[in-house]
Amino acid sequence: MKLTMLGTGNALVTEVYNTCFVIENEKQYLLVDGGGGSEILKRLKDADISISDIHHIFVTHKHIDHILGIVWMTRIICQNMQKGAYEGDAYIYGHEEVISLIQELAEKLLQKKQTDFIGKRVHLVVVSDGEEKEIIGKKVTFFDIHSTKAKQFGFSMELEEGQKLTCCGDEPYCDWEEKYARQSKWLLHEAFCLYGQRDTFHPYEKNHSTVKDACELAEKLGVENLILYHTEDKNIKARKALYTEEGKAYYHGNLYVPDDMEAFEL
């Protein structure tokens, strides 16, 4: 299995793309979020992933830096279906508010010859808190992260031999998520900025965490591998070194601060 970070930045970045990623298992793909625009198409191309091979998409929440790229994905998938260049069906998962918004955006922004596939071969699937689905050959459990802003879901995916990968969305972990996150082999968690730069970026006012916060959490939960994302990009040239240096003081597992398009073997 492989995870490719298509984007690693927060909503207002200009040096990197917004946070989104792909999980691959035996040539099956799960796309998680789409970033804020058509750049998602180039990112997939650069990752050598054909959109016609993506049959599963999960959208965490309705913020524009996560959902607008999904409109482009829906358009291209429907166009490919129309041209006979997409085999099988596509499934887009999200909580009820997200799915309703994707339906509304598609109806208002896409052509009827494209939206005719929605409900027939493009399935908008509402998932509930704690619901399990088999996706790309793995059991995935969706959960409400209890966001203080827009309603948001994360997920936990079973890997091999009882191991799991957990995505906490783009807000700080809360205790509700412990049963999903504890002892994760891989934990994906946002880190808006360095703790040492909290007075510059004001993460807590935006309900985000710092590198220190995320690393202390991973240490407490017994996480083996921690991936930090959804960051600021003012430190982009030195981000990996700076974040790693701060994080290693609080977390003794494997700490990763990926660049856009960086991939990991799970």
C-alpha positions as CSV (number, residue, x, y, z in Angstrom):
1,M,0.0,0.0,0.0
2,K,1.1,3.6,-0.6
3,L,0.0,7.0,0.5
4,T,0.8,10.0,-1.7
5,M,0.4,13.5,-0.3
6,L,-1.0,15.6,-3.2
7,G,-1.0,18.7,-1.1
8,T,0.1,19.6,2.4
9,G,-1.0,23.2,3.0
10,N,-3.8,25.0,4.8
11,A,-6.6,27.0,3.1
12,L,-4.6,30.1,2.3
13,V,-1.3,28.7,1.0
14,T,0.3,29.9,-2.2
15,E,3.6,27.9,-2.2
16,V,2.0,24.5,-1.9
17,Y,-1.4,22.9,-2.7
18,N,-4.2,22.5,-0.1
19,T,-4.1,19.3,1.9
20,C,-5.4,16.2,0.1
21,F,-4.0,12.7,-0.5
22,V,-4.4,9.3,-2.2
23,I,-4.2,5.9,-0.7
24,E,-3.4,3.1,-3.1
25,N,-3.9,-0.7,-2.6
26,E,-3.2,-3.0,-5.4
27,K,-4.0,-0.4,-8.1
28,Q,-7.2,0.6,-6.3
29,Y,-7.3,4.2,-5.1
30,L,-9.1,6.2,-2.4
31,L,-8.8,10.0,-2.9
32,V,-9.3,12.0,0.3
33,D,-10.4,15.6,-0.3
34,G,-9.6,17.5,-3.5
35,G,-8.1,20.8,-2.5
36,G,-9.4,24.1,-3.7
37,G,-9.5,23.8,-7.4
38,S,-8.5,22.3,-10.7
39,E,-4.9,21.8,-9.5
40,I,-6.1,18.4,-8.2
41,L,-6.1,17.3,-11.9
42,K,-2.4,18.2,-12.3
43,R,-1.5,16.6,-9.0
44,L,-3.0,13.3,-10.0
45,K,-1.3,13.5,-13.4
46,D,2.1,14.2,-11.7
47,A,1.5,11.2,-9.4
48,D,0.8,9.1,-12.5
49,I,-2.7,8.3,-11.3
50,S,-5.4,8.2,-14.0
51,I,-8.7,9.8,-12.9
52,S,-10.4,6.9,-14.6
53,D,-8.8,4.6,-12.0
54,I,-10.2,6.5,-9.1
55,H,-13.5,4.9,-8.0
56,H,-13.6,6.0,-4.4
57,I,-13.4,9.6,-3.0
58,F,-14.0,10.7,0.6
59,V,-14.7,14.4,1.4
60,T,-14.0,15.3,5.1
61,H,-16.0,18.6,5.2
62,K,-17.4,21.5,3.2
63,H,-14.6,24.1,3.4
64,I,-13.5,25.4,0.0
65,D,-9.9,24.2,0.3
66,H,-11.2,20.6,0.5
67,I,-14.4,20.4,-1.5
68,L,-13.9,22.6,-4.7
69,G,-11.5,20.1,-6.2
70,I,-14.2,17.5,-5.9
71,V,-16.4,19.5,-8.3
72,W,-13.6,19.2,-10.9
73,M,-13.2,15.5,-10.1
74,T,-16.9,14.9,-10.5
75,R,-16.9,16.8,-13.8
76,I,-14.0,14.8,-15.3
77,I,-15.3,11.5,-14.1
78,C,-18.7,12.2,-15.7
79,Q,-17.1,13.4,-18.9
80,N,-15.0,10.2,-19.0
81,M,-18.1,8.2,-18.5
82,Q,-19.8,10.0,-21.3
83,K,-16.9,9.3,-23.6
84,G,-16.7,5.6,-22.6
85,A,-13.3,6.2,-21.0
86,Y,-14.4,5.3,-17.4
87,E,-15.2,1.7,-16.5
88,G,-17.5,0.9,-13.6
89,D,-19.0,3.3,-11.1
90,A,-17.6,6.0,-8.8
91,Y,-18.5,6.5,-5.1
92,I,-18.1,9.8,-3.3
93,Y,-18.5,9.5,0.5
94,G,-19.2,12.2,3.1
95,H,-21.5,13.1,5.9
96,E,-25.0,14.3,4.9
97,E,-24.1,18.1,4.7
98,V,-21.1,17.4,2.4
99,I,-23.0,15.1,0.1
100,S,-26.0,17.6,-0.2
101,L,-23.5,20.4,-1.1
102,I,-21.7,18.3,-3.7
103,Q,-25.1,17.5,-5.3
104,E,-26.1,21.1,-5.3
105,L,-22.8,22.3,-6.7
106,A,-22.9,19.7,-9.4
107,E,-26.4,20.7,-10.4
108,K,-25.6,24.4,-10.6
109,L,-22.1,24.3,-12.1
110,L,-22.0,21.2,-14.4
111,Q,-23.8,20.5,-17.6
112,K,-26.8,18.2,-17.6
113,K,-25.1,15.7,-19.8
114,Q,-22.6,15.3,-17.0
115,T,-24.9,15.4,-14.0
116,D,-27.1,12.7,-15.7
117,F,-24.5,10.2,-14.4
118,I,-25.0,11.2,-10.8
119,G,-27.2,8.7,-9.1
120,K,-26.7,6.2,-11.9
121,R,-23.0,5.6,-12.0
122,V,-21.7,8.4,-9.8
123,H,-23.0,7.5,-6.3
124,L,-23.1,10.2,-3.6
125,V,-22.9,8.1,-0.4
126,V,-23.9,9.5,3.0
127,V,-21.9,8.0,5.8
128,S,-22.7,8.3,9.5
129,D,-20.6,8.5,12.6
130,G,-19.1,5.0,13.3
131,E,-20.2,3.5,10.0
132,E,-17.9,1.0,8.3
133,K,-17.4,0.4,4.6
134,E,-15.1,-1.8,2.6
135,I,-13.1,0.5,0.3
136,I,-10.1,-0.5,-1.9
137,G,-10.2,-3.9,-0.2
138,K,-9.8,-2.5,3.3
139,K,-12.3,-1.8,6.2
140,V,-12.8,1.9,6.7
141,T,-14.6,3.4,9.7
142,F,-15.8,7.0,9.4
143,F,-16.2,9.1,12.5
144,D,-17.3,12.6,13.5
145,I,-14.4,14.6,14.8
146,H,-16.7,16.9,16.7
147,S,-15.5,20.0,15.0
148,T,-16.2,23.4,16.5
149,K,-16.5,24.8,13.0
150,A,-18.0,23.0,10.0
151,K,-19.1,19.4,10.7
152,Q,-16.2,17.2,9.8
153,F,-15.5,13.5,9.6
154,G,-12.2,11.6,9.8
155,F,-11.6,7.9,9.2
156,S,-9.6,4.9,10.3
157,M,-8.5,2.2,7.8
158,E,-7.5,-1.3,8.8
159,L,-4.1,-2.3,7.4
160,E,-2.4,-5.6,7.8
161,E,-2.4,-7.8,11.0
162,G,-4.5,-5.5,13.1
163,Q,-2.6,-2.3,12.2
164,K,-4.5,0.9,11.3
165,L,-4.1,4.2,9.6
166,T,-6.1,7.1,11.1
167,C,-6.9,10.5,9.6
168,C,-8.1,13.1,12.2
169,G,-9.2,15.7,9.6
170,D,-7.8,19.2,9.7
171,E,-8.6,20.2,13.3
172,P,-6.9,19.1,16.6
173,Y,-7.6,15.6,18.0
174,C,-10.3,15.4,20.7
175,D,-10.7,12.6,23.2
176,W,-13.8,11.3,21.3
177,E,-11.3,10.0,18.6
178,E,-9.2,8.0,21.0
179,K,-10.6,4.6,20.1
180,Y,-9.7,5.2,16.5
181,A,-6.4,7.0,16.9
182,R,-4.7,5.1,19.8
183,Q,-1.9,2.7,18.8
184,S,-2.3,3.7,15.1
185,K,0.6,2.6,12.9
186,W,0.0,5.8,10.9
187,L,-1.6,8.9,12.2
188,L,-2.3,11.9,9.9
189,H,-2.7,15.1,12.0
190,E,-2.7,18.8,11.2
191,A,0.0,21.1,12.5
192,F,-0.7,24.7,11.5
193,C,2.7,26.0,12.5
194,L,5.6,25.7,14.9
195,Y,4.8,26.1,18.6
196,G,7.6,28.6,18.6
197,Q,5.7,30.7,16.0
198,R,2.3,30.5,17.6
199,D,2.2,34.3,18.3
200,T,2.8,34.9,14.5
201,F,0.3,32.4,13.1
202,H,-2.3,32.3,15.9
203,P,-3.3,28.6,15.5
204,Y,-5.4,28.4,18.6
205,E,-7.7,31.2,17.4
206,K,-8.4,29.2,14.3
207,N,-8.8,25.9,16.3
208,H,-5.6,24.4,14.9
209,S,-2.6,22.8,16.6
210,T,1.1,23.3,16.5
211,V,3.9,20.8,15.8
212,K,4.5,20.5,19.5
213,D,0.8,19.8,20.2
214,A,0.5,17.1,17.5
215,C,3.7,15.4,18.5
216,E,2.8,15.3,22.2
217,L,-0.5,13.8,21.2
218,A,1.1,11.1,19.1
219,E,3.5,10.2,21.9
220,K,0.6,9.9,24.3
221,L,-1.4,7.7,21.9
222,G,1.5,5.3,21.2
223,V,1.5,6.1,17.4
224,E,4.3,4.5,15.4
225,N,4.4,6.9,12.4
226,L,3.1,10.5,12.5
227,I,2.5,12.6,9.3
228,L,2.0,16.3,9.8
229,Y,0.0,18.3,7.2
230,H,-2.3,21.3,6.7
231,T,0.5,23.7,7.6
232,E,1.4,27.3,6.8
233,D,3.8,27.9,3.9
234,K,5.8,30.9,5.0
235,N,8.5,28.6,6.2
236,I,8.2,26.3,3.2
237,K,11.9,26.1,2.2
238,A,12.9,25.0,5.8
239,R,9.5,23.5,6.9
240,K,10.7,19.9,6.9
241,A,13.8,20.7,9.0
242,L,12.1,23.2,11.4
243,Y,9.1,21.1,12.1
244,T,11.1,17.9,12.5
245,E,13.5,19.6,14.9
246,E,10.6,20.9,17.1
247,G,8.6,17.7,16.9
248,K,11.4,15.3,17.8
249,A,11.6,16.9,21.3
250,Y,8.1,15.6,22.1
251,Y,7.6,12.5,19.9
252,H,9.9,9.5,19.7
253,G,8.3,7.6,16.8
254,N,8.8,8.2,13.1
255,L,8.0,11.8,12.3
256,Y,7.2,12.8,8.7
257,V,6.8,16.4,7.4
258,P,6.0,15.7,3.8
259,D,6.5,17.9,0.8
260,D,3.7,18.0,-1.8
261,M,3.8,14.8,-3.9
262,E,5.8,12.9,-1.4
263,A,4.8,9.2,-1.0
264,F,5.0,6.7,1.8
265,E,4.9,2.9,1.8
266,L,2.3,1.9,4.4
